[in-house]
Amino acid sequence: MMKTFLGTQPIPSELAFTEIEKIARFRLPADFREHWSITYGGSPVDYHFLFESGVFLIQQFLSIKLGESELLQHYQDLSVMLPQGYLPFAYDPGGNYYCITESGEIFYWNAEHWDESDHGLEKIASSLPIFIEGLCFSEKG
């Protein structure tokens, strides 16, 4: 089932994806490219993600545009704290991020714990489609 996103941006070009891959130093998973080719960032109407360790809120998926990519800007701003191989693609109201890896796994990054042994990263989904399908409107599911 396709989820609804509000405030989406224009469809990213192939060059925009290539620009991100060059900076991130890995190929974006196919399901990531597919999702951004449909929703182009934006805020999910279903903005809760329920996980065994708690309820996660998603405020915004970052847009991808050649030369003006929100996703790329956030990645560059966070690169000092965020380990290599994790690409932020969305954030919560508290300034924490959702990251994807080259293998497509989704991690929640608690920025307050970036200097701990696990870097504040917690795996919450094995793929972007599973993450998006898990979004729900309320914290009760």
Disulfide bonds with the S-S distance in Angstrom:
none
